[in-house]
Amino acid sequence: MTVRDLLAACNVESPDMVSVEHNGTILNRSEFPTVVVREGDVIEFLYFVGGGSLS
């Protein structure tokens, strides 16, 4: 299974807005279709959220 497949299997909404960390390394989006996820790998989906206001 590739990272792209994993995003689809996990029903990640807006995968183009998610960063993926694979075994401690942030992947480039261009790597999603080629990086294979293996048993024991550590995967984190990172969502960057902005907001708030300056007064």
PyMOL Python script that loads the backbone (N, CA, C, O; Angstrom):
from pymol import cmd

cmd.read_pdbstr("""\
ATOM      1  N   MET A   1       0.853  -1.172   0.000  1.00  0.00           N
ATOM      2  CA  MET A   1       0.000   0.000   0.000  1.00  0.00           C
ATOM      3  C   MET A   1       0.897   1.232   0.000  1.00  0.00           C
ATOM      4  O   MET A   1       1.856   1.310   0.768  1.00  0.00           O
ATOM      5  N   THR A   2       0.583   2.181  -0.856  1.00  0.00           N
ATOM      6  CA  THR A   2       1.335   3.439  -0.875  1.00  0.00           C
ATOM      7  C   THR A   2       0.681   4.449   0.069  1.00  0.00           C
ATOM      8  O   THR A   2      -0.420   4.228   0.572  1.00  0.00           O
ATOM      9  N   VAL A   3       1.367   5.535   0.293  1.00  0.00           N
ATOM     10  CA  VAL A   3       0.807   6.601   1.128  1.00  0.00           C
ATOM     11  C   VAL A   3      -0.484   7.117   0.505  1.00  0.00           C
ATOM     12  O   VAL A   3      -1.453   7.374   1.220  1.00  0.00           O
ATOM     13  N   ARG A   4      -0.514   7.273  -0.811  1.00  0.00           N
ATOM     14  CA  ARG A   4      -1.743   7.726  -1.481  1.00  0.00           C
ATOM     15  C   ARG A   4      -2.879   6.734  -1.228  1.00  0.00           C
ATOM     16  O   ARG A   4      -4.009   7.145  -0.961  1.00  0.00           O
ATOM     17  N   ASP A   5      -2.589   5.429  -1.309  1.00  0.00           N
ATOM     18  CA  ASP A   5      -3.605   4.410  -1.036  1.00  0.00           C
ATOM     19  C   ASP A   5      -4.092   4.510   0.405  1.00  0.00           C
ATOM     20  O   ASP A   5      -5.285   4.370   0.677  1.00  0.00           O
ATOM     21  N   LEU A   6      -3.158   4.753   1.329  1.00  0.00           N
ATOM     22  CA  LEU A   6      -3.517   4.857   2.745  1.00  0.00           C
ATOM     23  C   LEU A   6      -4.434   6.049   2.994  1.00  0.00           C
ATOM     24  O   LEU A   6      -5.393   5.947   3.760  1.00  0.00           O
ATOM     25  N   LEU A   7      -4.144   7.173   2.353  1.00  0.00           N
ATOM     26  CA  LEU A   7      -5.013   8.347   2.493  1.00  0.00           C
ATOM     27  C   LEU A   7      -6.430   8.022   2.027  1.00  0.00           C
ATOM     28  O   LEU A   7      -7.407   8.422   2.660  1.00  0.00           O
ATOM     29  N   ALA A   8      -6.533   7.300   0.922  1.00  0.00           N
ATOM     30  CA  ALA A   8      -7.855   6.919   0.400  1.00  0.00           C
ATOM     31  C   ALA A   8      -8.532   5.913   1.330  1.00  0.00           C
ATOM     32  O   ALA A   8      -9.729   6.027   1.595  1.00  0.00           O
ATOM     33  N   ALA A   9      -7.785   4.937   1.822  1.00  0.00           N
ATOM     34  CA  ALA A   9      -8.351   3.904   2.703  1.00  0.00           C
ATOM     35  C   ALA A   9      -8.846   4.496   4.019  1.00  0.00           C
ATOM     36  O   ALA A   9      -9.796   3.991   4.617  1.00  0.00           O
ATOM     37  N   CYS A  10      -8.192   5.574   4.465  1.00  0.00           N
ATOM     38  CA  CYS A  10      -8.592   6.235   5.715  1.00  0.00           C
ATOM     39  C   CYS A  10      -9.631   7.322   5.484  1.00  0.00           C
ATOM     40  O   CYS A  10      -9.997   8.049   6.408  1.00  0.00           O
ATOM     41  N   ASN A  11     -10.108   7.429   4.234  1.00  0.00           N
ATOM     42  CA  ASN A  11     -11.122   8.438   3.885  1.00  0.00           C
ATOM     43  C   ASN A  11     -10.719   9.836   4.315  1.00  0.00           C
ATOM     44  O   ASN A  11     -11.538  10.592   4.837  1.00  0.00           O
ATOM     45  N   VAL A  12      -9.457  10.179   4.095  1.00  0.00           N
ATOM     46  CA  VAL A  12      -8.968  11.511   4.445  1.00  0.00           C
ATOM     47  C   VAL A  12      -9.598  12.531   3.499  1.00  0.00           C
ATOM     48  O   VAL A  12      -9.440  12.457   2.280  1.00  0.00           O
ATOM     49  N   GLU A  13     -10.311  13.478   4.089  1.00  0.00           N
ATOM     50  CA  GLU A  13     -10.909  14.543   3.287  1.00  0.00           C
ATOM     51  C   GLU A  13      -9.825  15.540   2.914  1.00  0.00           C
ATOM     52  O   GLU A  13      -8.945  15.832   3.723  1.00  0.00           O
ATOM     53  N   SER A  14      -9.880  16.055   1.714  1.00  0.00           N
ATOM     54  CA  SER A  14      -8.921  17.034   1.211  1.00  0.00           C
ATOM     55  C   SER A  14      -7.470  16.566   1.385  1.00  0.00           C
ATOM     56  O   SER A  14      -6.681  17.246   2.041  1.00  0.00           O
ATOM     57  N   PRO A  15      -7.114  15.423   0.808  1.00  0.00           N
ATOM     58  CA  PRO A  15      -5.746  14.931   0.966  1.00  0.00           C
ATOM     59  C   PRO A  15      -4.689  15.902   0.438  1.00  0.00           C
ATOM     60  O   PRO A  15      -3.519  15.810   0.809  1.00  0.00           O
ATOM     61  N   ASP A  16      -5.097  16.823  -0.420  1.00  0.00           N
ATOM     62  CA  ASP A  16      -4.164  17.832  -0.921  1.00  0.00           C
ATOM     63  C   ASP A  16      -3.844  18.895   0.132  1.00  0.00           C
ATOM     64  O   ASP A  16      -2.970  19.736  -0.077  1.00  0.00           O
ATOM     65  N   MET A  17      -4.554  18.855   1.262  1.00  0.00           N
ATOM     66  CA  MET A  17      -4.320  19.808   2.350  1.00  0.00           C
ATOM     67  C   MET A  17      -3.639  19.154   3.554  1.00  0.00           C
ATOM     68  O   MET A  17      -3.486  19.779   4.603  1.00  0.00           O
ATOM     69  N   VAL A  18      -3.233  17.896   3.395  1.00  0.00           N
ATOM     70  CA  VAL A  18      -2.644  17.129   4.496  1.00  0.00           C
ATOM     71  C   VAL A  18      -1.171  16.891   4.205  1.00  0.00           C
ATOM     72  O   VAL A  18      -0.798  16.546   3.084  1.00  0.00           O
ATOM     73  N   SER A  19      -0.336  17.076   5.221  1.00  0.00           N
ATOM     74  CA  SER A  19       1.058  16.668   5.126  1.00  0.00           C
ATOM     75  C   SER A  19       1.170  15.298   5.782  1.00  0.00           C
ATOM     76  O   SER A  19       0.424  14.978   6.707  1.00  0.00           O
ATOM     77  N   VAL A  20       2.103  14.502   5.297  1.00  0.00           N
ATOM     78  CA  VAL A  20       2.275  13.152   5.831  1.00  0.00           C
ATOM     79  C   VAL A  20       3.710  12.990   6.315  1.00  0.00           C
ATOM     80  O   VAL A  20       4.670  13.289   5.605  1.00  0.00           O
ATOM     81  N   GLU A  21       3.820  12.505   7.550  1.00  0.00           N
ATOM     82  CA  GLU A  21       5.126  12.174   8.107  1.00  0.00           C
ATOM     83  C   GLU A  21       5.259  10.658   8.106  1.00  0.00           C
ATOM     84  O   GLU A  21       4.400   9.949   8.628  1.00  0.00           O
ATOM     85  N   HIS A  22       6.333  10.175   7.520  1.00  0.00           N
ATOM     86  CA  HIS A  22       6.587   8.735   7.396  1.00  0.00           C
ATOM     87  C   HIS A  22       7.895   8.437   8.107  1.00  0.00           C
ATOM     88  O   HIS A  22       8.966   8.850   7.661  1.00  0.00           O
ATOM     89  N   ASN A  23       7.800   7.714   9.220  1.00  0.00           N
ATOM     90  CA  ASN A  23       8.985   7.367  10.019  1.00  0.00           C
ATOM     91  C   ASN A  23       9.840   8.594  10.336  1.00  0.00           C
ATOM     92  O   ASN A  23      11.067   8.548  10.244  1.00  0.00           O
ATOM     93  N   GLY A  24       9.175   9.690  10.711  1.00  0.00           N
ATOM     94  CA  GLY A  24       9.882  10.882  11.153  1.00  0.00           C
ATOM     95  C   GLY A  24      10.277  11.849  10.056  1.00  0.00           C
ATOM     96  O   GLY A  24      10.870  12.890  10.337  1.00  0.00           O
ATOM     97  N   THR A  25       9.958  11.526   8.804  1.00  0.00           N
ATOM     98  CA  THR A  25      10.313  12.386   7.682  1.00  0.00           C
ATOM     99  C   THR A  25       9.051  12.894   7.001  1.00  0.00           C
ATOM    100  O   THR A  25       8.171  12.112   6.645  1.00  0.00           O
ATOM    101  N   ILE A  26       8.967  14.217   6.821  1.00  0.00           N
ATOM    102  CA  ILE A  26       7.840  14.804   6.096  1.00  0.00           C
ATOM    103  C   ILE A  26       8.024  14.497   4.612  1.00  0.00           C
ATOM    104  O   ILE A  26       9.081  14.767   4.041  1.00  0.00           O
ATOM    105  N   LEU A  27       6.992  13.933   3.997  1.00  0.00           N
ATOM    106  CA  LEU A  27       7.049  13.582   2.582  1.00  0.00           C
ATOM    107  C   LEU A  27       6.599  14.737   1.703  1.00  0.00           C
ATOM    108  O   LEU A  27       5.748  15.534   2.097  1.00  0.00           O
ATOM    109  N   ASN A  28       7.171  14.821   0.516  1.00  0.00           N
ATOM    110  CA  ASN A  28       6.648  15.719  -0.511  1.00  0.00           C
ATOM    111  C   ASN A  28       5.415  15.055  -1.104  1.00  0.00           C
ATOM    112  O   ASN A  28       5.356  13.829  -1.194  1.00  0.00           O
ATOM    113  N   ARG A  29       4.443  15.840  -1.502  1.00  0.00           N
ATOM    114  CA  ARG A  29       3.222  15.268  -2.089  1.00  0.00           C
ATOM    115  C   ARG A  29       3.538  14.377  -3.297  1.00  0.00           C
ATOM    116  O   ARG A  29       2.844  13.394  -3.552  1.00  0.00           O
ATOM    117  N   SER A  30       4.585  14.732  -4.027  1.00  0.00           N
ATOM    118  CA  SER A  30       4.963  13.941  -5.202  1.00  0.00           C
ATOM    119  C   SER A  30       5.394  12.526  -4.836  1.00  0.00           C
ATOM    120  O   SER A  30       5.441  11.648  -5.698  1.00  0.00           O
ATOM    121  N   GLU A  31       5.711  12.300  -3.558  1.00  0.00           N
ATOM    122  CA  GLU A  31       6.136  10.978  -3.094  1.00  0.00           C
ATOM    123  C   GLU A  31       4.962  10.082  -2.679  1.00  0.00           C
ATOM    124  O   GLU A  31       5.131   8.868  -2.559  1.00  0.00           O
ATOM    125  N   PHE A  32       3.780  10.662  -2.460  1.00  0.00           N
ATOM    126  CA  PHE A  32       2.632   9.890  -1.981  1.00  0.00           C
ATOM    127  C   PHE A  32       2.348   8.645  -2.829  1.00  0.00           C
ATOM    128  O   PHE A  32       2.062   7.588  -2.266  1.00  0.00           O
ATOM    129  N   PRO A  33       2.417   8.734  -4.165  1.00  0.00           N
ATOM    130  CA  PRO A  33       2.097   7.551  -4.974  1.00  0.00           C
ATOM    131  C   PRO A  33       3.198   6.480  -4.986  1.00  0.00           C
ATOM    132  O   PRO A  33       2.955   5.350  -5.411  1.00  0.00           O
ATOM    133  N   THR A  34       4.406   6.829  -4.522  1.00  0.00           N
ATOM    134  CA  THR A  34       5.515   5.872  -4.644  1.00  0.00           C
ATOM    135  C   THR A  34       6.036   5.326  -3.325  1.00  0.00           C
ATOM    136  O   THR A  34       6.651   4.259  -3.304  1.00  0.00           O
ATOM    137  N   VAL A  35       5.804   6.037  -2.218  1.00  0.00           N
ATOM    138  CA  VAL A  35       6.296   5.563  -0.923  1.00  0.00           C
ATOM    139  C   VAL A  35       5.379   4.461  -0.415  1.00  0.00           C
ATOM    140  O   VAL A  35       4.175   4.662  -0.251  1.00  0.00           O
ATOM    141  N   VAL A  36       5.965   3.298  -0.171  1.00  0.00           N
ATOM    142  CA  VAL A  36       5.211   2.133   0.288  1.00  0.00           C
ATOM    143  C   VAL A  36       5.219   2.100   1.809  1.00  0.00           C
ATOM    144  O   VAL A  36       6.259   2.269   2.446  1.00  0.00           O
ATOM    145  N   VAL A  37       4.029   1.878   2.381  1.00  0.00           N
ATOM    146  CA  VAL A  37       3.879   1.764   3.826  1.00  0.00           C
ATOM    147  C   VAL A  37       3.988   0.287   4.195  1.00  0.00           C
ATOM    148  O   VAL A  37       3.290  -0.566   3.648  1.00  0.00           O
ATOM    149  N   ARG A  38       4.877   0.018   5.130  1.00  0.00           N
ATOM    150  CA  ARG A  38       5.104  -1.366   5.557  1.00  0.00           C
ATOM    151  C   ARG A  38       4.725  -1.532   7.028  1.00  0.00           C
ATOM    152  O   ARG A  38       4.642  -0.556   7.773  1.00  0.00           O
ATOM    153  N   GLU A  39       4.502  -2.752   7.424  1.00  0.00           N
ATOM    154  CA  GLU A  39       4.174  -3.045   8.815  1.00  0.00           C
ATOM    155  C   GLU A  39       5.270  -2.487   9.712  1.00  0.00           C
ATOM    156  O   GLU A  39       6.458  -2.680   9.451  1.00  0.00           O
ATOM    157  N   GLY A  40       4.866  -1.799  10.761  1.00  0.00           N
ATOM    158  CA  GLY A  40       5.806  -1.217  11.703  1.00  0.00           C
ATOM    159  C   GLY A  40       6.180   0.224  11.406  1.00  0.00           C
ATOM    160  O   GLY A  40       6.778   0.891  12.249  1.00  0.00           O
ATOM    161  N   ASP A  41       5.834   0.722  10.205  1.00  0.00           N
ATOM    162  CA  ASP A  41       6.096   2.123   9.888  1.00  0.00           C
ATOM    163  C   ASP A  41       5.229   3.021  10.767  1.00  0.00           C
ATOM    164  O   ASP A  41       4.133   2.642  11.181  1.00  0.00           O
ATOM    165  N   VAL A  42       5.740   4.207  11.040  1.00  0.00           N
ATOM    166  CA  VAL A  42       4.985   5.201  11.808  1.00  0.00           C
ATOM    167  C   VAL A  42       4.542   6.282  10.826  1.00  0.00           C
ATOM    168  O   VAL A  42       5.364   6.945  10.193  1.00  0.00           O
ATOM    169  N   ILE A  43       3.224   6.444  10.714  1.00  0.00           N
ATOM    170  CA  ILE A  43       2.631   7.411   9.800  1.00  0.00           C
ATOM    171  C   ILE A  43       1.825   8.418  10.613  1.00  0.00           C
ATOM    172  O   ILE A  43       1.046   8.043  11.489  1.00  0.00           O
ATOM    173  N   GLU A  44       2.020   9.693  10.315  1.00  0.00           N
ATOM    174  CA  GLU A  44       1.200  10.729  10.938  1.00  0.00           C
ATOM    175  C   GLU A  44       0.647  11.630   9.851  1.00  0.00           C
ATOM    176  O   GLU A  44       1.369  12.038   8.941  1.00  0.00           O
ATOM    177  N   PHE A  45      -0.641  11.936   9.950  1.00  0.00           N
ATOM    178  CA  PHE A  45      -1.271  12.906   9.075  1.00  0.00           C
ATOM    179  C   PHE A  45      -1.253  14.238   9.813  1.00  0.00           C
ATOM    180  O   PHE A  45      -1.728  14.334  10.945  1.00  0.00           O
ATOM    181  N   LEU A  46      -0.710  15.250   9.178  1.00  0.00           N
ATOM    182  CA  LEU A  46      -0.569  16.555   9.819  1.00  0.00           C
ATOM    183  C   LEU A  46      -1.482  17.561   9.133  1.00  0.00           C
ATOM    184  O   LEU A  46      -1.414  17.767   7.921  1.00  0.00           O
ATOM    185  N   TYR A  47      -2.324  18.173   9.928  1.00  0.00           N
ATOM    186  CA  TYR A  47      -3.259  19.186   9.446  1.00  0.00           C
ATOM    187  C   TYR A  47      -2.842  20.531  10.031  1.00  0.00           C
ATOM    188  O   TYR A  47      -2.789  20.694  11.250  1.00  0.00           O
ATOM    189  N   PHE A  48      -2.555  21.473   9.175  1.00  0.00           N
ATOM    190  CA  PHE A  48      -2.179  22.799   9.655  1.00  0.00           C
ATOM    191  C   PHE A  48      -3.407  23.684   9.656  1.00  0.00           C
ATOM    192  O   PHE A  48      -4.091  23.835   8.644  1.00  0.00           O
ATOM    193  N   VAL A  49      -3.669  24.262  10.805  1.00  0.00           N
ATOM    194  CA  VAL A  49      -4.870  25.068  10.977  1.00  0.00           C
ATOM    195  C   VAL A  49      -4.449  26.482  11.334  1.00  0.00           C
ATOM    196  O   VAL A  49      -3.635  26.704  12.230  1.00  0.00           O
ATOM    197  N   GLY A  50      -5.014  27.409  10.626  1.00  0.00           N
ATOM    198  CA  GLY A  50      -4.748  28.810  10.915  1.00  0.00           C
ATOM    199  C   GLY A  50      -6.007  29.452  11.473  1.00  0.00           C
ATOM    200  O   GLY A  50      -7.090  28.867  11.450  1.00  0.00           O
ATOM    201  N   GLY A  51      -5.845  30.625  11.956  1.00  0.00           N
ATOM    202  CA  GLY A  51      -7.022  31.328  12.441  1.00  0.00           C
ATOM    203  C   GLY A  51      -6.670  32.263  13.564  1.00  0.00           C
ATOM    204  O   GLY A  51      -5.503  32.495  13.878  1.00  0.00           O
ATOM    205  N   GLY A  52      -7.695  32.783  14.149  1.00  0.00           N
ATOM    206  CA  GLY A  52      -7.497  33.735  15.225  1.00  0.00           C
ATOM    207  C   GLY A  52      -7.473  35.149  14.690  1.00  0.00           C
ATOM    208  O   GLY A  52      -7.650  35.371  13.493  1.00  0.00           O
ATOM    209  N   SER A  53      -7.262  36.075  15.546  1.00  0.00           N
ATOM    210  CA  SER A  53      -7.213  37.463  15.119  1.00  0.00           C
ATOM    211  C   SER A  53      -6.217  38.224  15.979  1.00  0.00           C
ATOM    212  O   SER A  53      -5.921  37.854  17.115  1.00  0.00           O
ATOM    213  N   LEU A  54      -5.731  39.262  15.413  1.00  0.00           N
ATOM    214  CA  LEU A  54      -4.846  40.155  16.158  1.00  0.00           C
ATOM    215  C   LEU A  54      -5.643  41.403  16.501  1.00  0.00           C
ATOM    216  O   LEU A  54      -6.265  42.012  15.630  1.00  0.00           O
ATOM    217  N   SER A  55      -5.623  41.769  17.741  1.00  0.00           N
ATOM    218  CA  SER A  55      -6.378  42.956  18.160  1.00  0.00           C
ATOM    219  C   SER A  55      -5.469  44.123  18.387  1.00  0.00           C
ATOM    220  O   SER A  55      -5.932  45.206  18.744  1.00  0.00           O
TER     221      SER A  55
END
""", "prot")
cmd.dss("prot")
cmd.show_as("cartoon", "prot")
cmd.util.cbc("prot")
cmd.orient("prot")
